[in-house]
Structures are given as structure tokens and as C-alpha cells.
């Protein structure tokens, strides 16, 4: 039989690896990539949750902090919450601006 471009089917099969030109390579490559991703997920370590504690504000001048055995309330909790809040901000400029705003007000 004659395939695309007038080539016999046997020569088309030798050139591309399939009777349908262009599809088989994509399907085989996708299958290999999918199998590799599934294998990575199977071999990856299980998810582990880490409890970093709880921080909560109560109004403007009070907060509650519970970090394992450490427990702070009211003023000390508020200061601790503010320090942690500033620590987790992105960028030195943002940290500086927020710290100044907290001190000013």
C-alpha cells in the first residue's frame, strides 16, 4: 500500500515508528513523562504538617500567642505578634516602613 507522499507503508513505519506520521512520538513522549511524574509522587516523602503555633489579635493593644509551651497575652503578646508580623513581610523596605508606622501610631 502507498502511504503519505507516495511512500510505501513499510518505509513510512521505519521513518516515524508508526503508521500515523507525527502522532506516535508525541503520545509515547507524553506517556513517558506521565509515568515519570507518577513515579516521583510515589517515591516522594509523605507530607508532614508542622504546627508553628497560634497568633491572634484582640483589638488594637492586645494579642494572644500560643507557641508550644510559650503563652503570651495582652501587651507581651501584642509585641510578639507585631515582631512576627514584621518578620514575615517581604522586602527590607516594607519591614522598615511598617515598623516605623507601628512606632509612630
Buried (B, 14 or more C-beta within 10 A) or exposed (E): EEBEEEBEEEEBBEEBEBEEBEEBEEEEEEEEEEEEEEEEEEEEEEEEEEEEEEBEBEEEEBBBBBBEEEEBEEEEBBBBBBEBBBEEBEEEEEBEEBBEEEEEE
